[in-house]
Amino acid sequence: MISSASNVPFRSSGTLPLPAITAPDKAVATCSPYPRLLVTLLAVVLAAHVGAALRHHYVKKDTVLARMLPWSTS
């Protein structure tokens, strides 16, 4: 939606252009930095979570990581 409001063509798989779902709108287009910020924040939180799980497994040598795995029996 933000791509359409910003008048930026959206391409599926880098080749197939998709039609705009809304007319260009400057008010909506100003929201475009927020999704990138939220994706970056999500990536940082995910990396911290994975790092903490690996720390528990390799440094603290407890069963936290093993308990999170779906095939775990502990």
N, CA, C and O atoms as a MOPAC input file, in Angstrom:
PM7 MOZYME 1SCF
protein

 N      0.82600 1    -1.18100 1     0.00000 1
 C      0.00000 1     0.00000 1     0.00000 1
 C      0.87700 1     1.25500 1     0.00000 1
 O      0.58400 1     2.22900 1    -0.69300 1
 N      1.95100 1     1.21700 1     0.78300 1
 C      2.84300 1     2.37400 1     0.83600 1
 C      3.54800 1     2.55900 1    -0.49900 1
 O      3.76700 1     3.69400 1    -0.92200 1
 N      3.90900 1     1.47200 1    -1.17200 1
 C      4.52300 1     1.59100 1    -2.49100 1
 C      3.56600 1     2.25400 1    -3.47300 1
 O      3.97200 1     3.11500 1    -4.25300 1
 N      2.30400 1     1.85800 1    -3.43700 1
 C      1.32000 1     2.47300 1    -4.32000 1
 C      1.11400 1     3.94100 1    -3.98500 1
 O      1.04400 1     4.77600 1    -4.88700 1
 N      1.01700 1     4.26900 1    -2.69600 1
 C      0.80900 1     5.65300 1    -2.28400 1
 C      2.02700 1     6.51200 1    -2.58700 1
 O      1.89300 1     7.71500 1    -2.81300 1
 N      3.19900 1     5.91800 1    -2.59600 1
 C      4.42800 1     6.65200 1    -2.91000 1
 C      4.67500 1     6.73900 1    -4.41000 1
 O      5.64100 1     7.36400 1    -4.84700 1
 N      3.80700 1     6.11800 1    -5.19600 1
 C      3.92800 1     6.07200 1    -6.65200 1
 C      5.20300 1     5.32400 1    -7.07400 1
 O      5.86700 1     5.69800 1    -8.04000 1
 N      5.52400 1     4.26800 1    -6.33000 1
 C      6.66600 1     3.40800 1    -6.63800 1
 C      6.10900 1     2.09000 1    -7.15300 1
 O      5.31500 1     1.45700 1    -6.45700 1
 N      6.49400 1     1.65500 1    -8.34300 1
 C      5.95200 1     0.39100 1    -8.86800 1
 C      6.45800 1    -0.79700 1    -8.04000 1
 O      7.64000 1    -0.88200 1    -7.70800 1
 N      5.55500 1    -1.69100 1    -7.72200 1
 C      5.88700 1    -2.89500 1    -6.97100 1
 C      6.01900 1    -4.03700 1    -7.95100 1
 O      5.12100 1    -4.26500 1    -8.76200 1
 N      7.11800 1    -4.75500 1    -7.89100 1
 C      7.36000 1    -5.86400 1    -8.81400 1
 C      7.44100 1    -7.17100 1    -8.03400 1
 O      8.14400 1    -7.27500 1    -7.02900 1
 N      6.71800 1    -8.14400 1    -8.51600 1
 C      6.75100 1    -9.46700 1    -7.93000 1
 C      7.92400 1   -10.23100 1    -8.51800 1
 O      8.03600 1   -10.33300 1    -9.74000 1
 N      8.77600 1   -10.75600 1    -7.70300 1
 C      9.97100 1   -11.49800 1    -8.12100 1
 C     10.90000 1   -10.65100 1    -8.98200 1
 O     11.70100 1   -11.19000 1    -9.74600 1
 N     10.80000 1    -9.34800 1    -8.86600 1
 C     11.67800 1    -8.45000 1    -9.58300 1
 C     11.34600 1    -8.26400 1   -11.04900 1
 O     12.01900 1    -7.48700 1   -11.72600 1
 N     10.33200 1    -8.94600 1   -11.56800 1
 C     10.04900 1    -8.84500 1   -12.99800 1
 C      8.61800 1    -8.44000 1   -13.30000 1
 O      8.39100 1    -7.58000 1   -14.15100 1
 N      7.66300 1    -9.03000 1   -12.63400 1
 C      6.25600 1    -8.82100 1   -12.95400 1
 C      5.70700 1    -7.62000 1   -12.18300 1
 O      5.55900 1    -7.69400 1   -10.96300 1
 N      5.40000 1    -6.50500 1   -12.87600 1
 C      4.85200 1    -5.35600 1   -12.16200 1
 C      3.39900 1    -5.61300 1   -11.75600 1
 O      2.60200 1    -6.11000 1   -12.55200 1
 N      3.07100 1    -5.27300 1   -10.53100 1
 C      1.70600 1    -5.42800 1   -10.04200 1
 C      0.98800 1    -4.09000 1   -10.10900 1
 O      1.63300 1    -3.05000 1    -9.97000 1
 N     -0.32000 1    -4.08000 1   -10.31700 1
 C     -1.04200 1    -2.81400 1   -10.40700 1
 C     -1.09900 1    -2.10900 1    -9.05200 1
 O     -1.04700 1    -2.74700 1    -8.00100 1
 N     -1.20600 1    -0.79400 1    -9.09900 1
 C     -1.31700 1    -0.00300 1    -7.87400 1
 C     -2.65600 1    -0.28200 1    -7.21000 1
 O     -3.67000 1    -0.41500 1    -7.89400 1
 N     -2.66900 1    -0.37200 1    -5.88100 1
 C     -3.92100 1    -0.63100 1    -5.16800 1
 C     -4.53800 1     0.64300 1    -4.62600 1
 O     -5.66300 1     0.62800 1    -4.12700 1
 N     -3.80200 1     1.75500 1    -4.72000 1
 C     -4.32400 1     3.04200 1    -4.29200 1
 C     -3.69000 1     4.15300 1    -5.11900 1
 O     -2.64100 1     3.96100 1    -5.73400 1
 N     -4.31800 1     5.28500 1    -5.12800 1
 C     -3.77300 1     6.43200 1    -5.85300 1
 C     -2.61400 1     7.02600 1    -5.05400 1
 O     -2.57100 1     6.87700 1    -3.83300 1
 N     -1.67400 1     7.69800 1    -5.72600 1
 C     -0.57200 1     8.33600 1    -4.98800 1
 C     -1.10500 1     9.32000 1    -3.94600 1
 O     -1.96600 1    10.14900 1    -4.24200 1
 N     -0.58600 1     9.21700 1    -2.73100 1
 C     -1.03200 1    10.06100 1    -1.61900 1
 C      0.17700 1    10.42500 1    -0.77200 1
 O      0.84000 1     9.54800 1    -0.21900 1
 N      0.46300 1    11.71900 1    -0.67100 1
 C      1.65300 1    12.16200 1     0.04200 1
 C      1.56400 1    11.85600 1     1.54400 1
 O      2.58700 1    11.55800 1     2.16000 1
 N      0.38100 1    11.92200 1     2.14200 1
 C      0.23200 1    11.67200 1     3.57600 1
 C      0.57600 1    10.22700 1     3.92900 1
 O      1.23700 1     9.97500 1     4.93700 1
 N      0.13800 1     9.29400 1     3.11700 1
 C      0.44500 1     7.88600 1     3.36900 1
 C      1.91000 1     7.59700 1     3.05000 1
 O      2.55000 1     6.79900 1     3.73500 1
 N      2.43100 1     8.23100 1     2.03300 1
 C      3.81800 1     7.99500 1     1.62800 1
 C      4.81000 1     8.41800 1     2.70300 1
 O      5.92000 1     7.88700 1     2.75200 1
 N      4.43800 1     9.36300 1     3.56900 1
 C      5.35500 1     9.80000 1     4.63400 1
 C      5.52900 1     8.73200 1     5.70300 1
 O      6.44200 1     8.84400 1     6.52200 1
 N      4.69700 1     7.71100 1     5.72700 1
 C      4.81700 1     6.62500 1     6.71000 1
 C      5.85400 1     5.59000 1     6.29800 1
 O      6.10300 1     4.64500 1     7.04600 1
 N      6.45900 1     5.74400 1     5.13500 1
 C      7.32800 1     4.70600 1     4.60100 1
 C      8.55300 1     4.37400 1     5.45100 1
 O      9.00400 1     3.23300 1     5.35600 1
 N      9.14500 1     5.26000 1     6.28200 1
 C     10.29700 1     4.82500 1     7.09000 1
 C      9.90900 1     3.85800 1     8.21400 1
 O     10.75700 1     3.09600 1     8.67800 1
 N      8.66300 1     3.87100 1     8.65600 1
 C      8.27800 1     3.05900 1     9.80000 1
 C      8.32900 1     1.55800 1     9.55300 1
 O      8.81200 1     0.83800 1    10.42600 1
 N      7.86500 1     1.04100 1     8.42500 1
 C      7.99600 1    -0.40700 1     8.21200 1
 C      9.44900 1    -0.87600 1     8.21300 1
 O      9.74800 1    -1.94100 1     8.75300 1
 N     10.34900 1    -0.10600 1     7.62400 1
 C     11.76200 1    -0.47700 1     7.62200 1
 C     12.31200 1    -0.47600 1     9.04900 1
 O     13.08200 1    -1.36200 1     9.41900 1
 N     11.92300 1     0.50300 1     9.83700 1
 C     12.35700 1     0.57100 1    11.23000 1
 C     11.83600 1    -0.63000 1    12.02200 1
 O     12.57100 1    -1.22300 1    12.81200 1
 N     10.57300 1    -0.98400 1    11.80900 1
 C     10.00100 1    -2.11600 1    12.53000 1
 C     10.63800 1    -3.44300 1    12.11300 1
 O     10.84100 1    -4.31900 1    12.95400 1
 N     10.95100 1    -3.59700 1    10.84500 1
 C     11.62300 1    -4.81800 1    10.37700 1
 C     13.01700 1    -4.90200 1    10.98800 1
 O     13.44700 1    -5.97800 1    11.40300 1
 N     13.72000 1    -3.78200 1    11.04600 1
 C     15.05000 1    -3.76300 1    11.66600 1
 C     14.95500 1    -4.10600 1    13.14600 1
 O     15.76100 1    -4.88300 1    13.65600 1
 N     13.97600 1    -3.53100 1    13.83800 1
 C     13.78300 1    -3.83600 1    15.25500 1
 C     13.45700 1    -5.31300 1    15.46100 1
 O     13.97200 1    -5.93900 1    16.38800 1
 N     12.60600 1    -5.87000 1    14.60500 1
 C     12.28200 1    -7.29500 1    14.69200 1
 C     13.51700 1    -8.16000 1    14.46700 1
 O     13.70100 1    -9.16200 1    15.15700 1
 N     14.36100 1    -7.78800 1    13.51200 1
 C     15.58300 1    -8.54900 1    13.24300 1
 C     16.53200 1    -8.50200 1    14.43800 1
 O     17.17100 1    -9.50400 1    14.76000 1
 N     16.63000 1    -7.34600 1    15.09700 1
 C     17.50100 1    -7.22400 1    16.26700 1
 C     16.97200 1    -8.07700 1    17.41600 1
 O     17.74100 1    -8.77200 1    18.08000 1
 N     15.66900 1    -8.02500 1    17.65000 1
 C     15.07900 1    -8.83200 1    18.73300 1
 C     15.22400 1   -10.32100 1    18.43700 1
 O     15.51600 1   -11.10400 1    19.34000 1
 N     15.02500 1   -10.71900 1    17.18300 1
 C     15.18900 1   -12.12500 1    16.80400 1
 C     16.63400 1   -12.57600 1    16.99200 1
 O     16.88000 1   -13.67000 1    17.49800 1
 N     17.58800 1   -11.74400 1    16.58900 1
 C     19.00300 1   -12.09200 1    16.75200 1
 C     19.36200 1   -12.21100 1    18.23100 1
 O     20.12100 1   -13.10100 1    18.61400 1
 N     18.82700 1   -11.32800 1    19.05800 1
 C     19.08300 1   -11.41200 1    20.50700 1
 C     18.48500 1   -12.68900 1    21.08400 1
 O     19.10200 1   -13.33100 1    21.93500 1
 N     17.30300 1   -13.06000 1    20.63500 1
 C     16.65400 1   -14.26900 1    21.12500 1
 C     17.44000 1   -15.51800 1    20.73400 1
 O     17.65800 1   -16.40600 1    21.55800 1
 N     17.85900 1   -15.58000 1    19.48300 1
 C     18.65400 1   -16.72200 1    19.02300 1
 C     19.98900 1   -16.75800 1    19.75800 1
 O     20.45000 1   -17.82600 1    20.16000 1
 N     20.60700 1   -15.59700 1    19.93200 1
 C     21.87300 1   -15.53600 1    20.66600 1
 C     21.72400 1   -16.00500 1    22.10500 1
 O     22.59000 1   -16.70900 1    22.62500 1
 N     20.63200 1   -15.61600 1    22.74700 1
 C     20.40400 1   -16.04300 1    24.13000 1
 C     20.18900 1   -17.55300 1    24.20600 1
 O     20.69500 1   -18.20600 1    25.11900 1
 N     19.44600 1   -18.10800 1    23.25600 1
 C     19.22200 1   -19.55900 1    23.24800 1
 C     20.53200 1   -20.30600 1    23.03700 1
 O     20.78000 1   -21.31800 1    23.69200 1
 N     21.37400 1   -19.81500 1    22.12500 1
 C     22.66900 1   -20.46300 1    21.89000 1
 C     23.59100 1   -20.31100 1    23.10100 1
 O     24.35800 1   -21.22000 1    23.41600 1
 N     23.51700 1   -19.17500 1    23.77300 1
 C     24.31700 1   -18.98500 1    24.99300 1
 C     23.91500 1   -20.00200 1    26.05600 1
 O     24.77000 1   -20.60000 1    26.70900 1
 N     22.60100 1   -20.19400 1    26.22600 1
 C     22.14500 1   -21.18500 1    27.20100 1
 C     22.64100 1   -22.58100 1    26.84200 1
 O     22.99000 1   -23.36800 1    27.72200 1
 N     22.67300 1   -22.88200 1    25.55600 1
 C     23.06100 1   -24.22800 1    25.13500 1
 C     24.56700 1   -24.46100 1    25.24200 1
 O     25.00000 1   -25.49400 1    25.75300 1
 N     25.37000 1   -23.49900 1    24.76100 1
 C     26.81200 1   -23.72400 1    24.67600 1
 C     27.60300 1   -23.18600 1    25.86400 1
 O     28.62900 1   -23.76600 1    26.22000 1
 N     27.16500 1   -22.10700 1    26.48300 1
 C     27.92600 1   -21.51500 1    27.59100 1
 C     27.42000 1   -22.03100 1    28.93000 1
 O     28.20000 1   -22.51300 1    29.75100 1
 N     26.11900 1   -21.92900 1    29.14800 1
 C     25.55500 1   -22.35700 1    30.42900 1
 C     25.30700 1   -23.86400 1    30.49800 1
 O     25.13100 1   -24.42800 1    31.57800 1
 N     25.29600 1   -24.50200 1    29.33800 1
 C     25.11600 1   -25.95700 1    29.23300 1
 C     23.84200 1   -26.45100 1    29.93700 1
 O     23.85300 1   -27.48200 1    30.61000 1
 N     22.75100 1   -25.70100 1    29.77100 1
 C     21.47500 1   -26.17500 1    30.30200 1
 C     20.56700 1   -26.63200 1    29.15200 1
 O     21.00100 1   -26.65200 1    28.00000 1
 N     19.33700 1   -26.99300 1    29.44500 1
 C     18.47600 1   -27.61800 1    28.43600 1
 C     17.43400 1   -26.67000 1    27.84000 1
 O     16.42700 1   -27.12700 1    27.29900 1
 N     17.65800 1   -25.37400 1    27.93000 1
 C     16.67600 1   -24.41600 1    27.41400 1
 C     16.47400 1   -24.59400 1    25.91300 1
 O     15.33400 1   -24.66700 1    25.45500 1
 N     17.54700 1   -24.66500 1    25.14400 1
 C     17.42000 1   -24.82600 1    23.69800 1
 C     16.78700 1   -26.16800 1    23.34700 1
 O     15.94600 1   -26.24000 1    22.45100 1
 N     17.17200 1   -27.20400 1    24.02900 1
 C     16.61600 1   -28.53400 1    23.75000 1
 C     15.11500 1   -28.56600 1    24.02600 1
 O     14.37400 1   -29.24800 1    23.31800 1
 N     14.66300 1   -27.84700 1    25.03300 1
 C     13.23700 1   -27.83700 1    25.34800 1
 C     12.42000 1   -27.06400 1    24.32300 1
 O     11.22000 1   -27.30400 1    24.19000 1
 N     13.04500 1   -26.13800 1    23.59100 1
 C     12.33200 1   -25.35300 1    22.58700 1
 C     12.14300 1   -26.11000 1    21.28100 1
 O     11.24700 1   -25.78700 1    20.50200 1
 N     12.96900 1   -27.10100 1    21.03800 1
 C     12.91400 1   -27.82300 1    19.77100 1
 C     11.68700 1   -28.73700 1    19.73400 1
 O     11.37600 1   -29.37900 1    20.73800 1
 N     10.98800 1   -28.80900 1    18.60800 1
 C      9.74900 1   -29.59300 1    18.54000 1
 C      9.97400 1   -31.09300 1    18.68800 1
 O      9.07700 1   -31.80000 1    19.14700 1
 N     11.14500 1   -31.59600 1    18.31400 1
 C     11.39200 1   -33.03600 1    18.40300 1
 C     12.04500 1   -33.43400 1    19.73200 1
 O     12.42000 1   -34.58900 1    19.93100 1
 N     12.17200 1   -32.45600 1    20.63500 1
 C     12.81200 1   -32.72200 1    21.91800 1
 C     11.92500 1   -33.57300 1    22.80800 1
 O     10.70200 1   -33.43300 1    22.78100 1
 N     12.53000 1   -34.45800 1    23.59900 1
 C     11.78500 1   -35.28700 1    24.53800 1
 C     12.00500 1   -34.86700 1    25.97500 1
 O     11.43300 1   -35.46800 1    26.88500 1
 N     12.83100 1   -33.83600 1    26.20700 1
 C     13.10200 1   -33.43500 1    27.59800 1
 C     12.16600 1   -32.36500 1    28.07200 1
 O     12.26500 1   -31.92200 1    29.21700 1

